[in-house]
């Protein structure tokens, strides 16, 4: 739902301010995507397990690939240093 107010800058007869209301959408073309990612049966199976009620912060922290995160952060700061210093 998109809304914007159209204010008339030229005050002539028949010109009035109005609210423009409409819909918008986004089209994204995905390449080389595994079609199983859009399989609703897998999502419903995971949802039926009801794991969100027993989730802990440690579960999310354990899911992070810490070696990859360290590599990304190192490369980020190397890029900052080479670009700005």
C-alpha positions, 0 to 999 in steps of 0.5 A: 500500500503506497500513499503520497499527497499530490499538492497542486502548486498552480491554483487554477479552477479544477486543480485540487490537492489529492491523496494518491493511493495505490499498490506497488510491487517488486520483481526480482529475478533469481538465478541458480536457486535451489527450488527446494528453498520454496518448498512449503512442506519443509517449512510446515514440517519445521513449524510443526516441530515447534522449536521456537518455544524452546529456542535459546540465545545460545542456539542462535550464537552456535549457528553463526560461522565464527571463522567466516565472520572473522574473515569478513570483518578482517577483510572489511577493515582492510578495505577501510584502511586501504581506501581511506588511509 
